[in-house]
Amino acid sequence: MTEPLVHAHVSLSRLQALWMIPIALAVHNAEEAITFPAYLPLVRAALPASIQPFMAEVEPDGLRVALLWATAVPFMVLLLVTLRPASLGARWCALLVQAVVAVNVASHLVVAAVVMRGYSPGLASAVLINAPVSVYLFQRATRERWLSRTAWRALWPAALLVHGPGLVGLLLLARVGP
């Protein structure tokens, strides 16, 4: 006799769901930290000539420091959410981090397809972890109305503003020398 399929349903609290943000990002940043040293010469060579001088000064140790900061800041944001769970501002900041992650997923897909024509550091975790976490959190946040409509409208432009300068800032942090 066969047992019927049992469908288990795990229900996460809002706070537990939001903690997926820095945890998933930490896994993604670990993939980048591990794979970037081997891929850095390939990335440099595949970039447009105008960007290559900037990237010539980026070194693996510097990238690891930059990735450590890119991992620590979201943990600090979620610590704020934990300390102030009713704060709309704290919740918005957490979802802003996830929106930046979602923009980063898209950038990984573009870089892999257009620049690298194959794997790029961080691609696997971006597609297999960060994209599904983004879909889950944004669907749930929308369904449960974690943010007002005004806050939602501000989220995506803010994510684009944070991602671009944030990426440049992390690369500047990863450069060697003064």
Secondary structure by P-SEA (a helix, b strand, c coil): ccccbbbbbbbbcaaaaaaaaaaaaaaaaaaaaaccccaaaaaaaacccccccccccccaaaaaaaaaaaaaaaaaaaaaaaaccccaaaaaaaaaaaaaaaaaaaaaaaaacccccccccaaaaaaacaaaaaaaaaaaaaaaccccaaaaaacaaaaaaaaaaaaaaaaaaacccc
